[in-house]
Amino acid sequence: MKDIFDSWLVCQPIAHRGLHDKDIPENSLPAFQNAIDNGYAIELDVQMIADGTLVVFHDDSLSRLTNNDGYLKFLNKSDLEILTLKGSKEKIPTLEDVLLFIKGQTPILIEIKNKGKVGQLEQKVIDLLKDYKGEFAVESFNPYVLQYFERHAPNFLRGQLAGFLKKEKLPFFQRYALKRMLLNRHVSKPDFIAYEAKYLPNRFVRKYKNLPLIAWTVKSQQEYLRVVKYCDNVIFEDFEPKI
């Protein structure tokens, strides 16, 4: 197996939700094309809606990214034809559509967003990716999501998302455990770590020097130059890193 420290996860900067800007919505096909055109890997978010369709969308609520109120989880696939992403004619894409669009042209880092019961969403991701002809990895804040992949698709590269998460509404123990990555060794068993850039370096990530460390989400060249000394790669947004 190729050494992960020589892989795209370390060598290719990763565009957060694609290479988007004020004219190109995040997690849209044009954002992914823009990343491909500029030589970046792509980070994207996957959630499951009411009818079991997997969609590429970050928020729980529709209000920030579309012109509609309501919640993503209550949508059906037919609703995707009605909604458009703000400032564009783009629709919320399904994961299947995105995979067919990218077709292995650049690596994909897939964040699995699942705060509920683990299994159905993850298995649908496995079924879509098992024959995909391109490089990819999955990541999640939920250690039990990664445990499912470790058990049912052990060949998939898995990353533990972590950080201090001070802006997130999380129970105390969950925040405590993610900050310190307490479930890494016995539950998530990650191949790499993606840690909140603002809080690098720290003693919690130093324990995992044997794993690649990716900083998220780096939003300026100044922040990039500070954090790149402590990590192997970055997930970036709102600028393009100059090495």
C-alpha positions, 0 to 999 in steps of 0.5 A, spaced: 500 500 500 502 506 498 505 510 504 499 515 506 505 520 507 506 520 500 499 520 498 494 526 496 492 527 503 499 530 504 501 533 497 495 536 495 492 542 498 484 541 499 479 546 497 473 547 503 467 545 499 470 546 493 473 552 490 467 557 491 467 565 491 461 570 491 459 568 484 460 560 485 456 557 491 460 552 496 458 544 495 456 546 488 458 543 481 462 549 479 465 549 485 468 542 484 470 544 477 474 550 479 478 546 484 479 541 479 481 546 474 486 549 479 489 543 481 486 542 488 483 536 492 476 537 494 473 537 501 465 536 501 459 534 506 455 528 505 448 528 509 442 523 508 435 526 506 428 523 508 427 518 502 434 516 503 438 520 498 445 522 499 446 530 498 452 534 498 450 540 503 453 542 509 448 545 514 442 542 517 438 548 515 436 551 508 436 558 510 443 560 509 445 557 502 438 557 499 432 562 498 428 557 503 427 556 510 426 549 513 431 543 514 435 539 509 433 532 513 425 533 511 427 534 503 425 528 498 429 528 492 424 531 488 425 537 492 432 538 490 429 540 483 425 546 486 431 549 490 437 553 488 443 555 491 443 562 493 446 567 487 446 562 482 441 557 478 445 551 481 441 545 485 443 541 491 447 536 488 446 528 490 453 525 492 452 520 486 451 526 481 458 529 484 461 522 483 459 522 476 461 529 475 468 529 478 470 522 475 477 521 479 479 528 476 482 530 483 481 526 490 475 527 494 475 528 502 468 526 504 465 529 511 460 524 513 455 528 517 451 524 522 449 526 529 444 520 529 444 512 528 450 510 525 449 505 519 444 507 513 448 513 511 455 510 511 453 503 508 450 508 502 456 511 502 460 505 501 455 502 496 456 508 492 464 509 493 466 501 492 467 501 485 469 509 484 475 510 480 478 515 483 482 517 490 478 519 496 478 519 503 472 519 508 472 523 515 467 525 520 467 528 527 463 522 529 468 516 531 462 511 531 461 513 523 469 512 522 468 505 526 463 503 521 467 504 515 473 501 519 469 494 520 465 494 513 470 498 508 477 497 511 480 499 505 477 506 505 482 511 508 479 514 514 480 521 518 478 523 525 475 531 525 477 534 531 478 541 535 476 545 541 470 546 537 468 552 542 463 555 537 459 548 536 453 547 541 455 540 543 455 536 550 461 537 555 463 530 554 463 530 547 467 536 546 472 534 551 473 527 547 473 530 541 478 536 543 483 530 546 481 525 541 479 520 546 476 515 542 481 514 536 485 508 539 479 504 540 473 506 536 475 511 530 482 508 529 483 513 524 488 513 518 489 521 519 487 527 523 484 533 521 484 538 526 482 545 527 487 550 525 486 555 530 488 551 535 495 548 532 500 546 535 497 542 541 499 536 546 493 532 543 495 532 536 503 530 538 501 524 541 499 522 533 505 523 530 505 517 526 499 519 522 498 525 517 495 531 520 491 536 516 489 543 519 482 545 517 479 551 515 485 555 513 482 562 511 488 566 509 495 566 507 497 569 514 494 563 517 497 558 512 504 560 513 503 560 521 500 553 521 503 549 515 509 549 520 505 544 524 501 540 519 502 536 513 496 539 509 491 544 509 483 544 508 483 552 505 477 557 504 477 564 501 484 564 498 489 560 495 495 558 499 502 560 496 507 555 498 
